[in-house]
Amino acid sequence: MCSNACCPQIVVTGGTLFATQGVEMGGTIATVADANTAEVASALTAFIDWGDGTTSFGNISGSSGSFTVTTKHTYTTYPAGGKSTVSITVTSGTTNASGVSTVTATVRPASTATITEFTGLTLAANSIAAGSDGNLWFSEITKIGVITTAGAVSEFLLSQGMNAYGLVVDATSRTVWFTDYGNAIGWFDTMTHYSGEYAVPDTFVARPSAGITWGPDGNLWFAESAGMNARGPLGRFTPGTRAFAEFLQPVSAGGSGANTVVVGPDGNLWFPDTGGYIGGTPGISRFTLSNSSFTKFPVSGILIAVGPDGRLWFSDSTGVGRLATDGTLLSHFSIAMPPSGLNGITAGPDHNIWFSETNKVARLTTTGALTEFPVATANCCGALVTGPDSNIWFADGTAIGRIQP
């Protein structure tokens, strides 16, 4: 066998690995740099020692000296301390050169999937967000509510005429910001319990929807609702100056607004667009902050979230899909959808995708393994989020639900 001193060098870089005992994990586990740029993927072999007494081979793809290793694995036993040492060896069948990377897989104990419902809300919860204060904040139309991770609930009435839908919490948890379908961006002071609103300019073509997020530029960005002239718009609100701005897709792209907007792994804004504007087509749109430009990709979506694998995950009328930031559809997993579709989607603390549907909360691994968990309360389930306690919290009608993944 030729050593790396005399053969084209192979460098293997292992990724960050997370798993849950008994749940299949998968995806890209390593990248490979091969100095032999003429090497083809089929000439390389990836051997993985998972540190639990089992081994397997990975799949290698790529070209021109740049490759990725993908595979699947299930930890059937819980390793000591929740850590397992994984060794990834890539060998060239052409030159016999090889490279090794050793990484640590973090393994969570087997999921109990215990669902707890905290009842007693006076109104149905809509959106929910985690605060830096260790609590969960939620909207109830005319109220803002908060629940501790121990389940203690408090509700606060908003000023007359205000209606809260989508919401986010600022970095200090001092202010909850929310969208108001009545054409405003509202605020709630978590210490004084005062509230107020800033009216969206009359020149805007549509009203705020439930989609709102903090942008990397420190502004609040919100999706605007459907309308004949909506053209898939986004609104921007700068809290410091109280200034609004609106950004419209080109007429040729069409659009009809969106219910969700997220900051993608590329630092840009992403939102699904049903394409209801005259001449418009459905798609998932990217708004590039550096030049305020829109790019629409021909992938239908309803809800969208950033996944644990650094990809964009979205729901549509037939299931859940995964999208790269260049618009490539990487995979799609068909799911027997309820008539109302999915109600929320988020990345879980177990590095899986979690979503809510009618009277169910579900877990989808990045390899497509689906597990659904029934919820007893009627009118469940709505928006969901990973809480500060590493559990999944969700709007549950006139309750707030928690599932321990």
C-alpha positions as CSV (number, residue, x, y, z in Angstrom):
1,M,0.0,0.0,0.0
2,C,1.3,3.4,-0.9
3,S,1.5,6.0,1.9
4,N,0.2,9.5,1.7
5,A,3.8,10.7,1.5
6,C,4.1,9.3,-2.0
7,C,0.5,9.2,-3.2
8,P,-2.0,12.0,-3.9
9,Q,-3.3,13.0,-0.5
10,I,-6.8,12.4,0.7
11,V,-8.1,14.7,3.5
12,V,-11.3,13.7,5.3
13,T,-13.2,16.2,7.4
14,G,-15.9,14.8,9.6
15,G,-19.0,16.7,10.3
16,T,-20.9,17.4,13.5
17,L,-23.0,14.3,14.3
18,F,-26.2,14.2,16.4
19,A,-28.5,11.2,17.0
20,T,-31.3,10.0,19.2
21,Q,-31.1,6.4,20.5
22,G,-33.4,4.2,18.4
23,V,-34.0,6.9,15.7
24,E,-32.3,6.6,12.4
25,M,-29.9,9.5,11.6
26,G,-28.4,10.2,8.2
27,G,-27.1,12.7,5.7
28,T,-23.7,14.1,5.0
29,I,-21.2,12.9,7.7
30,A,-17.9,14.0,6.0
31,T,-16.3,15.9,3.1
32,V,-13.3,14.6,1.2
33,A,-10.6,16.6,-0.5
34,D,-8.6,14.4,-2.9
35,A,-5.4,15.8,-4.5
36,N,-6.0,13.4,-7.4
37,T,-8.5,15.6,-9.2
38,A,-9.0,13.0,-11.8
39,E,-10.4,10.6,-9.2
40,V,-14.0,9.4,-9.7
41,A,-16.4,8.8,-6.8
42,S,-16.7,5.1,-7.7
43,A,-13.0,4.6,-7.1
44,L,-13.3,5.8,-3.4
45,T,-14.5,3.7,-0.5
46,A,-15.8,5.1,2.8
47,F,-15.6,2.9,5.9
48,I,-17.3,4.1,9.1
49,D,-16.7,2.7,12.6
50,W,-19.6,4.1,14.7
51,G,-18.0,3.4,18.1
52,D,-20.9,1.2,19.2
53,G,-19.5,-2.1,17.9
54,T,-20.9,-1.7,14.4
55,T,-19.4,-0.6,11.1
56,S,-20.8,0.3,7.7
57,F,-19.9,1.7,4.3
58,G,-20.9,5.2,3.2
59,N,-22.0,6.6,-0.1
60,I,-19.5,8.9,-1.9
61,S,-20.5,11.5,-4.4
62,G,-18.7,14.4,-6.1
63,S,-15.9,15.0,-8.6
64,S,-12.8,17.0,-9.4
65,G,-11.2,16.3,-6.0
66,S,-14.2,17.3,-3.9
67,F,-16.5,14.6,-2.5
68,T,-19.1,14.1,0.3
69,V,-19.8,11.0,2.3
70,T,-23.5,10.2,3.2
71,T,-24.9,7.3,5.1
72,K,-27.5,6.2,7.7
73,H,-27.1,4.8,11.2
74,T,-29.2,4.0,14.2
75,Y,-27.7,3.8,17.7
76,T,-29.7,1.0,19.3
77,T,-27.9,1.5,22.7
78,Y,-27.2,4.7,24.6
79,P,-23.4,5.3,24.8
80,A,-21.7,6.2,28.0
81,G,-22.1,10.0,28.6
82,G,-24.1,10.3,25.4
83,K,-20.9,10.4,23.3
84,S,-19.6,7.9,20.7
85,T,-16.3,8.2,18.8
86,V,-16.8,7.8,15.1
87,S,-14.0,7.0,12.7
88,I,-14.4,7.7,8.9
89,T,-11.8,6.2,6.6
90,V,-11.8,7.0,2.9
91,T,-9.5,5.0,0.6
92,S,-8.7,5.3,-3.1
93,G,-8.9,2.1,-5.1
94,T,-6.7,3.8,-7.7
95,T,-3.7,4.8,-5.6
96,N,-4.4,3.1,-2.3
97,A,-4.1,6.5,-0.6
98,S,-6.3,7.0,2.4
99,G,-7.5,9.6,4.9
100,V,-9.1,9.3,8.3
101,S,-11.3,11.6,10.4
102,T,-12.4,10.9,13.9
103,V,-15.4,12.8,15.3
104,T,-17.7,12.6,18.3
105,A,-21.4,11.8,17.8
106,T,-23.7,13.3,20.4
107,V,-26.5,10.8,21.2
108,R,-29.6,11.7,23.0
109,P,-31.4,9.1,25.2
110,A,-34.4,7.3,23.5
111,S,-37.4,9.6,23.1
112,T,-40.2,9.3,25.6
113,A,-42.4,11.4,23.4
114,T,-44.3,12.4,26.5
115,I,-47.0,15.0,25.7
116,T,-48.1,17.4,28.4
117,E,-50.9,19.9,27.9
118,F,-51.1,23.1,30.0
119,T,-54.8,24.2,29.8
120,G,-56.6,27.3,31.0
121,L,-56.0,29.8,28.2
122,T,-59.0,32.1,27.8
123,L,-58.4,32.3,24.0
124,A,-56.9,30.1,21.4
125,A,-53.1,30.5,21.0
126,N,-51.8,31.3,17.5
127,S,-48.1,31.8,17.4
128,I,-45.4,30.9,19.9
129,A,-41.8,31.9,20.3
130,A,-39.0,31.2,22.8
131,G,-37.5,34.1,24.7
132,S,-34.0,34.6,26.1
133,D,-35.7,34.8,29.6
134,G,-36.2,31.1,29.5
135,N,-40.0,31.4,28.9
136,L,-42.3,30.8,25.9
137,W,-44.3,33.8,24.6
138,F,-47.5,33.3,22.6
139,S,-50.3,35.3,20.9
140,E,-54.0,35.0,21.6
141,I,-55.5,37.6,19.2
142,T,-56.4,40.2,21.8
143,K,-53.8,39.0,24.4
144,I,-50.2,38.2,24.8
145,G,-49.4,35.2,26.9
146,V,-46.3,33.7,28.6
147,I,-45.7,30.2,29.9
148,T,-42.7,29.1,32.0
149,T,-41.1,25.7,31.2
150,A,-42.7,24.5,34.5
151,G,-46.1,25.3,32.9
152,A,-47.2,28.5,34.7
153,V,-49.3,30.6,32.4
154,S,-49.9,34.4,32.5
155,E,-52.1,36.4,30.1
156,F,-52.1,40.1,29.3
157,L,-54.8,42.0,27.5
158,L,-53.6,44.2,24.7
159,S,-54.8,47.8,24.2
160,Q,-58.3,48.1,22.7
161,G,-58.5,47.3,19.0
162,M,-55.2,45.4,18.8
163,N,-54.9,41.9,17.5
164,A,-51.7,39.8,17.7
165,Y,-50.9,37.0,15.3
166,G,-47.3,36.2,14.4
167,L,-44.8,37.2,17.0
168,V,-41.1,37.3,17.9
169,V,-39.2,38.3,21.0
170,D,-36.3,40.7,21.1
171,A,-32.8,39.6,22.3
172,T,-33.4,40.7,25.9
173,S,-37.0,39.5,26.1
174,R,-38.1,43.0,27.0
175,T,-40.3,43.4,24.0
176,V,-42.6,41.1,22.1
177,W,-43.2,42.3,18.6
178,F,-46.2,41.0,16.6
179,T,-48.1,41.4,13.3
180,D,-51.7,42.7,13.4
181,Y,-54.0,41.8,10.5
182,G,-55.5,45.3,11.0
183,N,-52.4,46.6,9.2
184,A,-49.9,47.3,11.9
185,I,-46.8,46.1,13.7
186,G,-47.5,45.9,17.4
187,W,-45.3,45.7,20.6
188,F,-45.8,44.5,24.1
189,D,-43.5,45.5,27.0
190,T,-42.9,42.3,29.0
191,M,-42.1,44.3,32.2
192,T,-44.7,47.1,32.2
193,H,-47.3,45.1,30.2
194,Y,-48.0,48.2,28.1
195,S,-48.7,47.7,24.4
196,G,-48.9,49.8,21.3
197,E,-48.8,49.7,17.5
198,Y,-47.3,51.4,14.5
199,A,-49.6,51.6,11.5
200,V,-48.3,50.1,8.2
201,P,-48.4,52.9,5.5
202,D,-51.5,53.1,3.4
203,T,-49.2,52.9,0.3
204,F,-48.5,49.2,1.1
205,V,-50.2,46.8,-1.3
206,A,-51.1,44.2,1.4
207,R,-51.4,43.7,5.1
208,P,-49.0,41.8,7.4
209,S,-49.6,38.1,7.6
210,A,-48.5,35.9,10.6
211,G,-45.0,35.6,9.2
212,I,-42.4,37.8,11.1
213,T,-38.7,37.4,11.9
214,W,-35.7,39.2,12.9
215,G,-33.4,39.9,10.0
216,P,-29.6,39.7,10.2
217,D,-29.6,43.5,9.6
218,G,-31.4,44.0,13.0
219,N,-34.7,44.9,11.4
220,L,-38.1,43.2,11.7
221,W,-39.2,41.6,8.4
222,F,-42.7,40.4,7.8
223,A,-44.6,38.6,5.0
224,E,-47.6,40.3,3.6
225,S,-50.9,38.5,3.0
226,A,-52.6,37.5,-0.2
227,G,-54.1,40.0,-2.5
228,M,-54.7,40.7,-6.1
229,N,-51.8,43.1,-6.3
230,A,-49.7,41.5,-3.5
231,R,-46.9,40.1,-5.8
232,G,-45.4,38.2,-2.9
233,P,-44.3,41.3,-1.0
234,L,-42.1,41.7,2.1
235,G,-42.3,44.5,4.6
236,R,-39.5,45.8,6.8
237,F,-39.8,47.7,10.1
238,T,-36.9,49.3,11.8
239,P,-37.7,49.5,15.6
240,G,-35.2,52.3,16.3
241,T,-36.6,54.7,13.7
242,R,-40.1,53.2,13.3
243,A,-39.6,53.4,9.6
244,F,-41.4,51.0,7.2
245,A,-40.3,49.8,3.7
246,E,-42.0,47.5,1.3
247,F,-40.4,45.2,-1.4
248,L,-42.4,43.7,-4.2
249,Q,-41.5,40.9,-6.6
250,P,-41.4,41.7,-10.3
251,V,-44.8,41.6,-12.0
252,S,-43.6,38.8,-14.1
253,A,-43.0,36.6,-11.1
254,G,-46.5,37.1,-9.7
255,G,-47.3,36.1,-6.2
256,S,-50.0,36.3,-3.6
257,G,-48.2,36.8,-0.3
258,A,-47.0,34.4,2.3
259,N,-47.7,33.2,5.8
260,T,-44.2,32.5,6.9
261,V,-40.7,34.1,6.3
262,V,-37.4,32.8,7.7
263,V,-33.8,33.8,7.6
264,G,-32.1,31.0,5.5
265,P,-28.7,29.5,6.2
266,D,-27.3,31.8,3.5
267,G,-28.4,34.9,5.5
268,N,-31.2,35.8,3.1
269,L,-35.0,35.8,3.6
270,W,-37.1,32.9,2.3
271,F,-40.8,32.6,2.0
272,P,-43.4,30.3,0.2
273,D,-45.6,32.0,-2.4
274,T,-48.8,30.5,-3.7
275,G,-48.7,32.6,-6.9
276,G,-52.2,33.9,-6.9
277,Y,-51.4,37.2,-8.6
278,I,-52.6,37.4,-12.2
279,G,-50.0,35.7,-14.3
280,G,-48.1,34.5,-11.2
281,T,-46.8,31.0,-10.5
282,P,-46.4,29.2,-7.2
283,G,-42.9,28.9,-5.8
284,I,-40.5,29.5,-2.9
285,S,-38.9,32.9,-3.1
286,R,-35.5,34.1,-1.9
287,F,-35.0,37.8,-1.0
288,T,-31.3,38.7,-1.2
289,L,-30.7,41.4,1.4
290,S,-27.5,42.7,-0.2
291,N,-29.2,44.0,-3.3
292,S,-33.0,43.7,-2.4
293,S,-33.6,41.3,-5.2
294,F,-36.1,38.4,-5.5
295,T,-35.5,35.0,-7.0
296,K,-38.4,32.6,-7.2
297,F,-37.8,28.8,-7.5
298,P,-40.5,26.5,-9.0
299,V,-41.1,24.6,-5.9
300,S,-44.6,24.9,-4.3
301,G,-44.6,25.4,-0.5
302,I,-46.9,26.5,2.3
303,L,-44.7,26.7,5.4
304,I,-40.9,26.9,5.7
305,A,-38.2,26.5,8.3
306,V,-34.4,26.1,8.5
307,G,-33.6,22.5,9.2
308,P,-30.9,21.0,11.5
309,D,-28.8,20.1,8.4
310,G,-28.5,23.7,7.2
311,R,-31.2,23.2,4.5
312,L,-34.6,24.7,4.0
313,W,-37.5,22.5,4.8
314,F,-41.0,23.2,3.7
315,S,-44.5,21.7,3.7
316,D,-46.7,21.5,0.6
317,S,-50.1,19.8,-0.1
318,T,-48.5,16.3,-0.3
319,G,-45.7,16.2,2.3
320,V,-42.4,17.8,3.4
321,G,-39.5,18.7,1.1
322,R,-35.9,19.9,1.5
323,L,-34.4,22.7,-0.5
324,A,-30.8,23.9,-1.0
325,T,-30.1,27.6,-1.0
326,D,-29.5,27.5,-4.8
327,G,-33.1,26.4,-5.2
328,T,-32.3,22.7,-5.9
329,L,-35.0,20.4,-4.6
330,L,-32.9,17.8,-2.7
331,S,-35.7,15.5,-1.5
332,H,-39.4,15.2,-0.9
333,F,-41.2,12.9,1.6
334,S,-44.8,12.1,0.9
335,I,-47.1,12.3,3.9
336,A,-50.8,11.5,4.2
337,M,-51.8,15.1,4.8
338,P,-54.9,16.3,6.7
339,P,-57.3,18.5,4.6
340,S,-56.0,21.6,6.4
341,G,-52.4,20.7,5.7
342,L,-49.6,21.2,8.3
343,N,-49.9,24.0,10.8
344,G,-46.3,24.5,11.9
345,I,-42.8,23.3,11.1
346,T,-39.5,23.7,13.0
347,A,-36.1,22.1,13.6
348,G,-36.1,20.1,16.8
349,P,-33.3,19.8,19.5
350,D,-32.8,16.2,18.4
351,H,-31.8,17.4,14.9
352,N,-35.0,16.2,13.3
353,I,-37.8,18.1,11.7
354,W,-41.0,18.5,13.8
355,F,-44.4,19.6,12.5
356,S,-47.9,19.9,13.7
357,E,-51.1,18.7,12.0
358,T,-54.7,18.1,13.0
359,N,-54.5,16.6,16.6
360,K,-51.0,15.3,16.0
361,V,-47.4,16.4,16.4
362,A,-44.9,14.5,14.2
363,R,-41.2,13.9,13.9
364,L,-39.5,13.5,10.5
365,T,-35.8,12.4,10.4
366,T,-33.6,13.9,7.7
367,T,-33.7,10.5,6.0
368,G,-37.5,10.5,5.9
369,A,-38.6,8.3,8.8
370,L,-41.9,9.6,10.1
371,T,-43.4,9.1,13.6
372,E,-46.7,10.7,14.6
373,F,-47.8,11.4,18.1
374,P,-51.6,11.9,18.8
375,V,-52.7,14.8,21.0
376,A,-55.9,14.4,22.9
377,T,-57.2,17.9,23.0
378,A,-59.5,18.9,20.2
379,N,-58.5,21.8,17.8
380,C,-54.8,21.0,18.2
381,C,-52.3,21.7,16.9
382,G,-50.8,25.0,15.7
383,A,-47.4,26.7,15.6
384,L,-44.5,25.0,17.3
385,V,-41.0,25.9,18.4
386,T,-38.0,24.4,20.3
387,G,-38.1,25.8,23.8
388,P,-35.2,26.8,26.1
389,D,-35.6,23.4,27.9
390,S,-34.9,21.5,24.6
391,N,-38.5,20.4,24.4
392,I,-40.9,21.1,21.5
393,W,-43.7,23.5,22.5
394,F,-46.8,24.1,20.5
395,A,-50.1,26.0,20.3
396,D,-52.8,23.6,21.4
397,G,-56.2,25.4,21.1
398,T,-56.9,26.9,24.5
399,A,-53.8,25.2,25.8
400,I,-50.0,25.1,25.3
401,G,-48.6,21.7,24.6
402,R,-45.1,20.3,25.3
403,I,-43.6,17.1,23.9
404,Q,-40.3,15.7,25.1
405,P,-38.4,14.6,22.0
